[in-house]
Amino acid sequence: MGMLSGRGSLLAGGLAAIGASLCCVAPLALLALGIGGSWMTSLTALEPYRPIFIGLTLLFLGLAFRRLYFVPQLCAPGVPCADPRALRRQRLLFWIVTPLLLTLLAVPWLAPLLY
């Protein structure tokens, strides 16, 4: 369960970040693909929930960080999580995903600079 909880926190943070930026990333991506129309205004329906998604993203990233750096792993010898390389890979994945998620959260503020 220990290994799953770290992955779960990271996955939940990713989904929350996608939800938080969906109102702004989806229309921008569709416009970049040449798809447009007045129906695109309905894609901003999630905008009121954006602060909740941002809070959830930061919460889950914080939980993943706490689990990776502050909670000792309790693993029986011979179990894959007992290998220190597994923890190193999890930490590396965390530091790859976190900047991507934070960038995704910042898209609504950065998007006006692009057009």
Steps between C-alpha positions, in 0.01 A plus 500: 500500500790741569614503139145531372424799724789701351393420149140569593588844636697585188224372270232688696710817483534458125128453450423802717747712302341391174159590641629839615642589160235337281306824461800672345719228351229327297389811305863601443590152373196489272583844359858389440360209299287738295172398660282787607145616541258657740441163670845532656363743758325204666844358581541762772225339711759366746651844567315551832650174631856591403607614851378169643699304242809712567467434872459126440804495272718670758362277777575178311843617395571585864382155610720332240800712610435414865478130422816501290719700737362487855310172548732201544423210269416178677583215265584138559837387364476375143197714417557743210435805719793396724738581213637856543494541121119479508480798735752688286287436188186616681672820609627559146150449361365744760749769393422443132122514547483790750637774269274376221195520726594844630546618141160359415351694792672819380366477143203735564741771613754425226253457212440874444873533429465250213225681309 
